[in-house]
Amino acid sequence: MDTNILLESGTNELEILEFKIADNHYGINVAKIREILLYQPVTPLPNTHPCIEGIFMPRDTMISVINLRKCLNLPENPDTDGLFIITNFNKLNTAFHVDEVLGIHRVSWKDIIKPDSTISADDTAVSTGVIKLQDKLVVILDFEKIVSDINPETGLKVSDMDNYQGRDRSSSPILIAEDSPLLSKLICECLRKAGYTNLIVNNNGQEAWDKLVEMTKNGTVLDDVHLIITDIEMPLMDGHRLTKLVKENDTMKKIPLIIFSSLINEEIRLKGESLGADAQLTKPEIGKLVSAVDELIEEYESGRK
């Protein structure tokens, strides 16, 4: 199946690959997918996480295989070999074993419903959203969390921030757009360790944009926000759309903007550059994020003196 579908940048759309496990329908952002392969035998490894089936080597690249049935606590099905969805995010190639791939749908982030706290707690959620397609609900899985739960080293390395403690940068307000409560908490923790305690936290791009528009109407946006950090994948409005709106606004475009996402690869980086992002970093690189924040805020604040 061709997953090399290119969307115009900043339209607030994405492509969802729909797949099945048991009788359940799930989705993944096509931007995370490298390819889809028919099942092939894997080599088990001793003392690995129970959700790891093993490894295989397509084209001399070793890839770990994650059994999504086990991750989602669904019963094993010996009657189907299924497929491997090969993903790339956080600079890591991973194969997810699924039963069946059904197709690709172009949807708007506005149509994706964020699960509330009655469905999933902040630290246990494995879904980033739900979308209704025809007569069924498709659950979009949080693949980054699935991988980081298996191997925490793939997540944000908060220990990288130990060298930044003891500074006071509270006079430099930062606006953040991040839909994952866990990641938002970790990013804020790291920024506070680096001395950035004046943080304006938003759950998605729409919420961030509404605040920026209100500040602009009040004539205070350049004082109230000295830098923007945004994820890409968010319900209602994604980070690329937010970047496009900010950088097309005559006043807001002066504010430096960092895209901080697990999706950053060569193609996504080109999209971000075309929209005017000042820096783009992948999510494990929290130390590099703070270095970029320091550099861009210093440049912004010195330019306003």
Helices and strands as residue ranges (DSSP letters): E 13-21, E 24-29, G 30-32, E 33-38, E 52-56, G 58-60, E 63-67, H 68-71, E 83-89, E 92-98, E 100-108, G 109-111, E 127-133, E 136-141, H 143-150, G 152-154, G 158-164, E 174-177, H 181-193, E 199-202, H 205-218, H 221-224, E 227-230, H 239-247, G 252-254, E 257-260, H 266-275, E 279-281, H 286-303
